[in-house]
Amino acid sequence: MKNPPSDDRAPTVHDHFGRFASAASGWLGSTWAFVGAGLFIVVWAATGPMFHYSGRWTQVISTGTALMTFLMVFLIQNNQNRDARAINLKLNELIRAADKARNHMIDIERLTDQELDEMQATYERVKALSADRKPRKTSEPPVA
């Protein structure tokens, strides 16, 4: 299998953010990050009596969790976008490589919702016709 052509361009901000988002999501999704967050909550709760459960004490956890959640949304979305793009490219390659596959299926993720609905309706009709032609008895094992 050929490697993609090398790209001699300088890394962009998007490249750096992509690498950062991937590394951060990997770490923040780890057991250790969960343990660290749990410990932070335990320490915060333990300091409650020291600060007389003041408004500032509750504001610390509220603000911290809001900021972390806000930032994590962007990291997660970046990884989801990259993963979806990679999966679509892999599927495009499989469609292209399969002899009997219809190449018009390549890049269908770029179609409008209406076009996708029409395509789905077409395949539902094909499925219904196929089911009508070959009824299978429930006692027969499925064909592998």
Stockholm file with secondary structure:
# STOCKHOLM 1.0

chainA/1-144         MKNPPSDDRAPTVHDHFGRFASAASGWLGSTWAFVGAGLFIVVWAATGPMFHYSGRWTQVISTGTALMTFLMVFLIQNNQNRDARAINLKLNELIRAADKARNHMIDIERLTDQELDEMQATYERVKALSADRKPRKTSEPPVA
#=GR chainA/1-144 SS CCCCCCCCSCCCHHHHHHHHHHHHHHHHTSHHHHHHHHHHHHHHHHTTTTTTTCHHHHHHHHHHHHHHHHHHHHHHHHHHHHHHHHHHHHHHHHHHHCTTSCGGGTTGGGSCHHHHHHHHHHHHHHHHHHHHHSCCCTTSCCCC
#=GC SS_cons         CCCCCCCCSCCCHHHHHHHHHHHHHHHHTSHHHHHHHHHHHHHHHHTTTTTTTCHHHHHHHHHHHHHHHHHHHHHHHHHHHHHHHHHHHHHHHHHHHCTTSCGGGTTGGGSCHHHHHHHHHHHHHHHHHHHHHSCCCTTSCCCC
//
